[in-house]
Structures are given as C-alpha cells and as structure tokens.
Amino acid sequence: METDVKLTKLAGCAGCGAKVGAGTLVHMLEGFRTHTDPRLIVGYDKSDDASVFVLDENTALIQTTDFFPPIVDDPFLYGQIAAANALSDVYAMGGEPKLALNILCLSESMEQHTVQEILRGGYDKAYEAGAIITGGHTIHGAEPIYGLAVSGFVHPDKVLKNCGACPGDVLILTKPLGIGVLTTAAKADLVEQPVLDRIYAQMARLNKAARDVMVKYQVHSCTDVTGFSLMGHGFEMAQGSGCSLHFTTAQIPFHQEALPLAEMGFIPAGAYRNREYAEAGVTVTCPDLSLAMEDLLYDPQTSGGLLFALPKDEAEKCLKELKKTVPEAEIVGYVTEWKENYIILE
C-alpha cells in the first residue's frame, strides 16, 4: 500500500544515506567534558555500534539509537526497515534487544493512517525481535523521520566490539551491497519492481538469524555495515584492531543490477562522504577493479548485514550454518598484521 503523498518525496535524502559522515562526527565530538566509569566498556569514543555498560557480572546493558528519513513510499515497510536498522546495532554487539522507544518526526502533509502504518511497521519488527516498544517521542518537522532507541542485554564476557579482529581471522559479510545505488536509481524509475521487492525484503530483514549463528563461534570482532559503507565500517574495524583487512573483491556479494547503475552515475551523496573519509586508508591491489565496483564498496547501506571476523578454522563451519538462514552470507576476506594500509582490496 502506498500513500497519496509519496513519503520519499518529502525527504531530501533517504535511509542511511542521510547519515552525517564519520569524519565530520569525529570533529563534532572533540573536546567535550565527559564522565568516566570503569563499567562503561564501550563508549562513543570507540566508533562502535552501541554503548555497553556492565550492570553486574552476568549482565551488560547495550544502548543505541538510529533513525532516518523515508527510503520507501510504503509507510508500513518504512517502519519495518527503520526498526530493523536500529535493532541491528544490538545484534552487532552480540546482544539481544529487549526494550525500545519510538523516535518520530511528522511533516504537516502526513495523514493519520500513514503515521499509524509507520508505527505498525516498527512494532512488527520489534515483536519479531522479541523486544517491547514502551513509548517514545513525536514532534512536527519539515521532513518525516522514524527510528528507535533500543536497549539490549549481553553477557559482559561475550560483548562483540568492532576493534578485536586478529591476524589469521576470516571475514564474513551477511548481506549483499548496492542498496544505496539501487534506491537512488529507483527515484528515476530505473529499477524494476522484482529488484525493488528483493532489496526491500533485505532491508526489512533482521540481523537476528545471523547473530544467533555468529555467537556460537569464537567471533573476535563484529560491526554492521550501514551508512558508512563496507569500506567505512571496515576501516574503523581495521583501525581499532590495529590490523589490515584484506577484502577479496571477487567474493563480495552485491546486487548485480547495481553495477551498471553505478556506471551510469547513480551514486548517493553518502558514498562520496564515505570515500572522503576512508579512501586514504584503502589500498587497491586488484588491477581489474572498476570504478563502479569501488563505488559499491563505498555505497551507504540501509539496514545492511553484519561484518565479522573469526578464526579461519571456524569460518567454513560458521558459513555453512549461516547459509541455512542467511543464504547471501559469504567469506569476503581475511585479517593480517598491519601491512601497508588498513584495508587492502585484492
């Protein structure tokens, strides 16, 4: 079902493509006075997916928030995607989401039914995740915005950070790339409906199944690939780990329809911000890597997959189990001691 006033026409940018660049955020947060607490084991200074605060020897609290303008016109689907994206940060830390609060901004042209459908989509995904939406906050503004503030729990010894990758690890990615390019081209009606249906289903899919498999193994590091792209989030993982991440570009899953569209120039603005942030930390050694494929590696993903590092001797078994519920998952590279640069594209 679509609204009379198309949601995507009410927003200047869409989904995680609206995210402020990582480099800009670093400078915004410089020099603030903050309290310290030894129980805060992950804070904003770590460029991680969420904060983690130890409550007791068996329980740590994960807190995160995420929201963005509409990336689709169907309000129920928009609510689903925005909620799945917000819940993903808890899964990326190895945790389980339990409580959530709605974050909602309404534009004046939105009808009540549209608002109800957005919220219904959010509640649908929270229910699937086993989380409870307990309230929230709503304001009026120039553009519609929806998302969640999410709290989850994890054992303190099982927290997954984006900074623990080890030499010898293998890298697994659980969702294909190309979302930003495809949704940008969709605004010009250049993407066929079956492709749109496929990427909409991907964005609305929780990372719960991937997380449930992942935590059975000795995962050293994890992040979700969203607005900062595979290169941006990979760069942060490599920096935090003090290692080099080698990506085998031929093995990276992506939506095949996105490549010719990238060649035509349908690149979201967020991809250029991601390139500006991470490119200096990336070395390309693959002679056949096209500019269009590079653009997909910097493409901002909305509700993207998990990128995680685990020992080589566990990787194939983990991937085999993942394939049962997350068929797009692939081994995309490996980790070494720091060599030449943080990310090596091979």
Secondary structure as UniProt FT lines:
FT   HELIX           7..10
FT   HELIX           15..18
FT   HELIX           22..28
FT   TURN            29..31
FT   TURN            38..39
FT   STRAND          40..42
FT   HELIX           44..46
FT   STRAND          51..56
FT   TURN            57..58
FT   STRAND          59..68
FT   HELIX           75..92
FT   TURN            93..94
FT   STRAND          96..106
FT   TURN            108..109
FT   HELIX           112..129
FT   STRAND          132..140
FT   STRAND          145..154
FT   HELIX           156..158
FT   TURN            162..163
FT   TURN            167..168
FT   STRAND          169..173
FT   HELIX           179..186
FT   TURN            187..189
FT   HELIX           193..204
FT   HELIX           208..214
FT   TURN            215..216
FT   STRAND          221..224
FT   TURN            227..228
FT   HELIX           229..241
FT   STRAND          243..247
FT   HELIX           249..251
FT   TURN            256..257
FT   HELIX           258..263
FT   TURN            264..265
FT   HELIX           269..278
FT   HELIX           279..281
FT   STRAND          282..284
FT   TURN            287..288
FT   HELIX           291..297
FT   STRAND          306..311
FT   HELIX           312..322
FT   TURN            323..325
FT   TURN            327..328
FT   STRAND          330..337
FT   STRAND          343..345
//
